C-alpha cells in the first residue's frame, strides 16, 4: 500500500521499475521490488505468480503463494459495483490473455478477514528483447482512503440538505456539526494518503 498520493505517471514509473527489475532478475530482485511503495507482483506467461513485494502482504491480507496463485494475489475480487469478479476475469488475466496494459479500472479486493481494499490495478505485459511475451507485472494502487473520503463528503452533503428541512434550531446545529465532522474526516483521509 502506498502512503503518498500517486498519480498516473508515478504509477507508470513504478510499474516500469518493477518490469525492469523482474526482467533483470538476480539476487537483488526482492530488494528492488520492496523499494517500491505499492503492492506489486509478477506472473509468468500463464498467469502464475512468480514474485511479489512485501507491500502485497498487508494489501491482500495474506502471503501470496509463489507458483500456486494464478492471476492475482488477493483472496477475492469484486467490481466497483460489488459484483463478484472471478480471478480468471480480473484485469491481470485480461492483460495476459490480450497481451496489453490495462488502465483506468478500479476493483475491490476482499481479504480473508473480510476487510476490503479499493484499488486501481496497473497490469502490464513484459516482453524480452526479441518481443516474446514473458508474463506481466501488476501494481495495485490502494485508493481506499480516497473512496472513504468521497463517502464522507456525500454524508456531509446529506446532513447539509437535511438542515434545510429542520424547523428546530438544535437539530439544525446538530446536523451542521455532523456535516463539519464528516468534512474534517474526509480532509484528514486525503491528507494522510
NORWOJO-V225409 format. One record per run of one state. SS is the DSSP state (~ for helix, > for strand, _ for the rest). FROM is the first residue (numbers start at 0). TO is the last residue. If there is no record, write none. Layout:
<<SS;FROM;TO> <SS;FROM;TO>>
This chain:
<<_;0;6> <~;7;23> <_;24;27> <~;28;33> <_;34;37> <>;38;43> <_;44;46> <>;47;51> <_;52;53> <~;54;59> <_;60;68> <>;69;69> <_;70;74> <>;75;78> <_;79;82> <>;83;83> <_;84;85> <~;86;88> <_;89;89> <~;90;97> <_;98;105> <>;106;109> <_;110;114> <>;115;120> <_;121;122> <>;123;126> <_;127;131> <>;132;141> <_;142;142> <~;143;162> <_;163;167> <~;168;191> <_;192;192>>
